[in-house]
Amino acid sequence: MSQSLHVARRSFSSTTRRQVDNKVPQNQKLFQENNGMPVHLKGGTFDGLLYRTTMALTVVGTGFVVYELVKAAFPKKK
């Protein structure tokens, strides 16, 4: 029993932690900069691509929903 306790204690040791750089101050400076750009696009090219993709999917989805609603409101006669 003593051996298993020792193994468990060793696995939570602080000697295996990695040192990670704190990037929060850099990101705060970037996102708080007053350059006339919307905050959702300040992250770079990937943010612009993600924004355009989201908007395109939203428009296509809204169009599909409207189409299905119109189709349900005016059913075909047999």
ChimeraX attribute file (.defattr): number of C-alpha atoms within 10 A of each C-alpha:
attribute: neighborCount
match mode: 1-to-1
recipient: residues
	/A:1	5
	/A:2	6
	/A:3	8
	/A:4	9
	/A:5	9
	/A:6	10
	/A:7	10
	/A:8	10
	/A:9	10
	/A:10	12
	/A:11	10
	/A:12	10
	/A:13	9
	/A:14	8
	/A:15	8
	/A:16	9
	/A:17	8
	/A:18	7
	/A:19	6
	/A:20	6
	/A:21	6
	/A:22	8
	/A:23	8
	/A:24	9
	/A:25	8
	/A:26	9
	/A:27	13
	/A:28	10
	/A:29	10
	/A:30	14
	/A:31	16
	/A:32	10
	/A:33	12
	/A:34	10
	/A:35	10
	/A:36	7
	/A:37	10
	/A:38	10
	/A:39	14
	/A:40	12
	/A:41	15
	/A:42	18
	/A:43	13
	/A:44	9
	/A:45	10
	/A:46	11
	/A:47	14
	/A:48	14
	/A:49	12
	/A:50	13
	/A:51	13
	/A:52	12
	/A:53	12
	/A:54	12
	/A:55	12
	/A:56	12
	/A:57	11
	/A:58	12
	/A:59	12
	/A:60	12
	/A:61	12
	/A:62	12
	/A:63	12
	/A:64	12
	/A:65	12
	/A:66	12
	/A:67	12
	/A:68	11
	/A:69	11
	/A:70	11
	/A:71	11
	/A:72	10
	/A:73	9
	/A:74	8
	/A:75	8
	/A:76	7
	/A:77	4
	/A:78	3
